[in-house]
Amino acid sequence: MKRAAFARSKKHQMKKNMDRERFKQAGEELLSLLESRPAPAESETDRGWEEIMKRTAAARRRKRTYIIMYSAAAMLCGIVFAGYFIHRATAPGHTDFAGLFNLDSMPNVKEITLLTHAENMTLENDAKIEYGTEGCVKINEKVVAPDREKQEKAHEIQYNQIIVPKGKRSSLVFTDGTKLSINSGTRIVYPVAFATDKREIYVQGEVYIRVAPESERPFYVKTENFDIKVTGTSFNVSAYREDTEASVVLVEGSVEMISKKNESIRLLPGQKLTVDDDEVSIDEVDVDEYILWKDNILYLGNYKNCGEILNTLARFYNVTIEYDENIRDIPVSGKLDLCERIEDALDILSVSVAFTYVFEDGVYHIRSK
């Protein structure tokens, strides 16, 4: 057995020696072949080296170009974004309310709702909200303590919203003394504190405003159809999303309407500006007839026909009204006392317009006599 193991070991050693000899022989043959080839001309070597250097330089140039392009693009993006936010922060009357809030539809609330950064509050009808100079808020003369800790931690402008649903009314007084009477179906977005160089709010619906005069800090009212710039005046804005027309009626002072096309029109007291499908018109009106609503009186002459009046009553009382087509086009004049009950208002209106009504399945059905 030892003899067999010795034979295997000897055989393995002989194989290793043969492999080493073959490897040595192959190396010698390769070296001989290289030595026998003529040396390349110096010009060819130079050309090869130059080609390598050109390719390397081109690659470096491409890399530098890409770096410059990417850096420029990044810088441009930074300038654009910085410009946008600087514009939003400093451009008068150009806060992007649509970007801050979803303004496509009126929130579905049943009671007057005040939305703040700290909490949401539901208020009773005809609630009066007043902001004091010390940061306190009074609702119907009751002081609501502000969340000072959250205010101090905030690093950006904070906004509140007041939503007055159909069938409700409210009023609002800002820290500068500006007073708002807010009609049914209206939404207002406003900052907790006005900026030092401008005062601006967003209105969707109808509001009567008496702006406290501040010549150095103009007041802007933004709507979906136009913006209004004032320094101190009183006027009425009607800008309901469901209405085909939007209007501004100037009671006193001076306002400047700025269209979405950046066109500017200045109004004088006693004038009404109407925007209808981007068409702008100005008429001389009796302004008192356009602000009677804040005293619970509806001037019927402001409406084209009975159909528009009934639509307004539906919004004011938060009810659904259906009426015959022949009733819609009947002209109506006079004034209508907006009674506590819609039935009383319909009874008064039916004297001028011969109709009857019934209430079925939550709907007031109005039919001509």
Buried (B, 14 or more C-beta within 10 A) or exposed (E): EEEEEEEEEEEEEEEEEEEEEEEEEEEEEEEEEEEEEEEEEEEEEEEEEEEEEEEEEEEEEEEEEEEEEEEEEEEEEEEEEEEEEEEBEEEBBBBEBEEEBEBEEBEEBEBBBBBBEEEEBEBEEEBBBBBEEEBEBBBEEEEBEBBEEEBEEEEEBEBBBBBBBBBBBBBBBBBBEBBBBBBBBBBBBBBBBBBEEBBBBBBBBBBBBBBBBBEEBBBBBBBBBBBBBBBBBBBBBBBBBEBEBBBBBBBEBBBBBBBEEEEEBEBEBBBBBBBEEEEBEBEEBEBEBBBBBBEEBBBBEBBEBBBBBBBBBBBBBBBEBEBEEEBBEBEBEEEBEBBEEBEEBBEBBBEBBEBEBEEEEEEBBBEBE
